[in-house]
Amino acid sequence: MKQVGKINIGVLASGSGTNLQAIIDAAEAGRIDAEVRVVISDVAKAYALARARKAGIPAVFVERNMFSSRREFEGAITAVLNEHGVELVCLAGFMRIIGKALLDAFPNRIINIHPALLPSFPGLHAQKQALEHGVKIAGCTVHVVDVETDHGPIISQAAVEVKEGDTPDTLADRILREEHRIYPEAIQLFAHGRLRIEGRRVYITNHESRNGGFE
């Protein structure tokens, strides 16, 4: 049953799920008005599923190879999300491109965190891309998911200084700390209905909507 005043979140993850843990911790501490209702992974042994079980959250493995098309695969994911009353889908290291079936089921209700200052360095190995490009500032981005990879309207970003001697791993560690901060913050803005999309811009409004979501 949905708790009054909270939005129901479904998290999709393929790996260790550190951003999932940050969301769970923020919800349990009351820092966000949200409840993680289900965690779904396309990887049977993803540690994200273990994190969910430890927190008492339903953990569901959906195997891609069981379906003949991405549409059928996403249809199965959508069914699980709907079963748990999910209102906002959060991608937390979900290593599959989101297709039209899932986007149509949750229009402007799927968000993602990416370890770069988009539109720079989309796709895989963003920290390595940043170092190879010689940037002085890296960071992370929370954005609305659309049909293109790491492309949708930007909700929030955080900058991280690139230090001499950084490796992709050391830079990723510092960026990850910012990810764990801004992802719950973005969820809270969504939960309070304080976001408005106009074209590619996402505006943060002062007034709140009891229904959450985007204006």
N, C-alpha and C positions, 0 to 999 in steps of 0.2 A: 504493500500500500504506500502510495506517495505521501511523504510528510508535507504538512501544510507549509506553504511558503518556500518550498524547495523544488528545484528542477531535477528531473531524472536524467542521469548521464549513462551512456554506454561507451566503453572504451575499447578501441581496436588496437591491438599490439602484436608484434611479431617477435620481440626479443625480451630483454631483461625487465623492461617496464619501470625504469626509474621515474619517468614523468607520470606514469600511472600511480606510483607510490606517492609522489608529491601531491597529486590530486586527492588520493585517499586520505593522506595526512591532513590536508587542508580542510576536507569535508569533516573529518572526525574532530578536528580542533574548532570547528565552527567558523573558520575563516572564509568559507564560501557557502552560500545557500544552495547546496547541491548534494545529491546522493548518487554514488556510483551503484547502479542497479545490476549491471552485467559487464563482464570483460570477455571479449571474443578474440581468439587468436587463430591464425592459419598455420601455426606451428605447434605441434602436439606437446613438445617439451619446453615451450617458451616459459621463462621464469615469471613472466607477467601473470600467467595462470596460477602459479604457486602463490604469488603475492595476493591475488584475488581471493583464493581459498583461505589463506591465512587471515584475511580481513572479513571472512564470512560472506563474500560476494560471489554470486554464481559465476563460474568460469567455464566457458564453452569453446571447444575446439571445432572449427569448421574446416574440413580438409578440401582444398581446392581441387584435387584430383578426382574427387567424387562427383564432380559436375562437368558437363560437356562444354560449358561456356561461362564466361565471366558473368553474364546476366543471371544465369542460374545460381552461380556461387553467391553473387550479391543478393539475390532473392532469398537465399537461405539465411544470410546474415541479417537482412531486413526483417525476416520473420522472427528471429531471436530478439532483435532490438524491440520490435513491436510487442512481443510477448511480455517484455519487462517494462513496458511503458516509457521507453526512452524518448526524451525530448531533444537532447543535444548529443551528437556523436563526437567524441574526441579521439583523434588519431594520436597514438603515442608510440612512434616507431613501427607503424604498420607498413610493411614493405611491399605493398601492392598499390598499383594505381587505382584510384576510385573511379568507377564508371558511371554511366548514365542511370543505371537502375537504382543505385544507392543514392545518387545525387537527387533524382526525382522523388525518392521516398522521403528524403530529409532536405528539402530546399533551404539553403542558407542556414542549415543546422548541422553542418559538419565542419569542424575546425581542426587545424593541424599546427604543430610546432616544428619549425625547421631551424637547424643550427647554422644559420647564416642571415645576413641582413639582405633579405630579398628586396629587389629582384636579382641581386648578385648571387651567384653560386647555387643555383637550384640543383635538385637531384642528389645523387649519392656523393659521399666523401667531400662534403662542403668545407670542412676545416682544411683538408689537404688542398682543395682548390684555392682557398683563401691564402694559404701560405705560399703556394706556388705563384700566385698572382702578386705577392709582395704587399698586400694591404697592411695598413697600420692599425685599422680598427676592424674587428669582426663582430659577431654577435648572433642573435637569434630572433626569430619572427613567429608570431602567432597570426595565422591568416585563415580566412574562409576558404574552404576547398571548392574548386570548380573543375572544369573538364581538363584543364592543363595542369601539368605537374608543378607544384610549388608556385602557383600563379595567382590565386584568388586575392580579393581585397584584404589589406593588412589591418589587423586589429591593434597589435602592439609590437614593439621591438625593444631590444636591450643591446647596448654596445659593450664590447669587451676589447680591451687593449691587447694588441699582439705584441708579445715581448721577444727580445732577442733570445735566440736559442729555443724558441717554441717548436714543438713537434705537433703533428696532428692530434696526438693523444693529450698532451698538456693543454693545448688550446681547447680541445673538446671538453676537458674537465672543467675549465673555467666557464665556458659557454653553458655547460650543463647546469651549473649553479644558477645562472640567470634564467634558463628554461624553467627550472623548478619554481622560480619566483613569479615569472610573468604569465605562465600558463594558468595557474589558479586565479590570478588577477583577471585575466581575460574571461574566464568562466564566470566569475562573479559579476562582471559587467553584463554579460549575456543574461545571467540569472535575474538581474535587476532591470532588464529591458532598457539598458542605457546605451545601446549601440544603434546607429542608423547608417545604412549603406546608401551612398549616392554615387553611382558609377563605380569607379575604383576606390573611392574614399570611404573609410569607415569613421564616422563622427561619434565621439563620446558625449552624450547629453547629460545635463544636470538632473533632469527629472527621471523618475523610474516608472516602469510598467509592472503591474502585478503579474502579468502573464509571462514576463521574461522575453527573451528572443530579441530580434531586430525590429525596430520600428517599421 
